[in-house]
Amino acid sequence: MRDAAVAARAAGATAPLLSLAPLLVLALLAMSVPFNIGGWGPREGALVWAFGSTGLNASQGLTVAVTYGLCAAAASLPGACLLITRR
């Protein structure tokens, strides 16, 4: 959950973390839905809906979701480089 909060702050979300926490947990749960491609899709939809329904900016929710996805992809790059160089 801490990485999602970091992504929210990096994306410019200024709401207090106590109000963002349930929304970020919802996004993490949405990533477990099996109808996605690498976690992309349900996470973005869930955060757009959650931010919009709580009175926050829905486009900010999309930005937070995409930032989280990009951070997760960047975090997996060292492992991918290691796998490629071992072949």
C-alpha positions as CSV (number, residue, x, y, z in Angstrom):
1,M,0.0,0.0,0.0
2,R,2.9,2.3,0.6
3,D,4.0,2.2,-3.0
4,A,0.4,3.2,-4.1
5,A,0.6,6.1,-1.7
6,V,3.9,7.2,-3.1
7,A,2.5,7.0,-6.6
8,A,-0.5,9.1,-5.5
9,R,1.8,11.8,-4.2
10,A,4.0,11.6,-7.3
11,A,1.0,12.1,-9.4
12,G,0.1,15.2,-7.5
13,A,-2.8,14.0,-5.3
14,T,-3.1,16.4,-2.5
15,A,-5.9,14.7,-0.5
16,P,-4.9,13.5,3.0
17,L,-3.6,10.0,3.1
18,L,-6.4,8.8,5.4
19,S,-8.9,9.7,2.7
20,L,-6.8,8.2,-0.1
21,A,-6.1,4.9,1.7
22,P,-9.5,3.2,1.0
23,L,-9.3,4.3,-2.6
24,L,-5.8,2.9,-3.0
25,V,-6.8,-0.4,-1.4
26,L,-9.7,-0.6,-3.9
27,A,-7.2,-0.1,-6.7
28,L,-5.0,-2.9,-5.4
29,L,-8.0,-5.2,-5.2
30,A,-9.0,-4.3,-8.7
31,M,-5.6,-5.4,-10.0
32,S,-6.5,-8.9,-8.9
33,V,-9.4,-9.2,-11.3
34,P,-8.3,-11.7,-13.9
35,F,-9.6,-9.7,-16.8
36,N,-6.6,-7.5,-17.3
37,I,-3.3,-7.2,-19.1
38,G,-0.5,-6.9,-16.5
39,G,-2.8,-5.2,-14.0
40,W,-3.7,-2.5,-16.5
41,G,-7.4,-1.9,-17.0
42,P,-9.4,-2.6,-13.9
43,R,-7.0,-0.5,-11.7
44,E,-7.5,2.5,-13.8
45,G,-11.3,2.1,-14.0
46,A,-11.6,1.5,-10.3
47,L,-9.6,4.6,-9.4
48,V,-11.5,6.8,-11.9
49,W,-14.7,5.6,-10.4
50,A,-13.5,5.9,-6.8
51,F,-12.0,9.4,-7.2
52,G,-15.1,10.6,-9.0
53,S,-17.6,9.2,-6.5
54,T,-15.8,10.7,-3.5
55,G,-15.7,14.2,-5.0
56,L,-12.1,14.1,-6.0
57,N,-11.0,14.8,-9.6
58,A,-11.6,11.6,-11.7
59,S,-8.7,12.5,-14.1
60,Q,-6.5,12.6,-11.0
61,G,-7.5,9.1,-10.3
62,L,-6.5,8.0,-13.7
63,T,-3.2,9.8,-13.3
64,V,-2.5,8.0,-10.0
65,A,-3.4,4.6,-11.5
66,V,-1.1,5.1,-14.5
67,T,1.7,6.4,-12.3
68,Y,1.4,3.3,-10.1
69,G,1.5,1.1,-13.2
70,L,4.6,2.8,-14.6
71,C,6.4,2.6,-11.2
72,A,5.6,-1.1,-11.0
73,A,6.9,-1.7,-14.5
74,A,10.0,0.3,-13.7
75,A,10.6,-1.7,-10.6
76,S,10.5,-5.0,-12.6
77,L,13.1,-3.8,-15.2
78,P,16.2,-4.9,-13.2
79,G,14.9,-8.4,-13.0
80,A,14.0,-8.5,-16.7
81,C,17.5,-7.2,-17.5
82,L,19.0,-10.0,-15.4
83,L,16.9,-12.6,-17.1
84,I,17.9,-11.3,-20.6
85,T,21.6,-11.2,-19.8
86,R,21.7,-14.7,-18.4
87,R,20.5,-16.1,-21.7
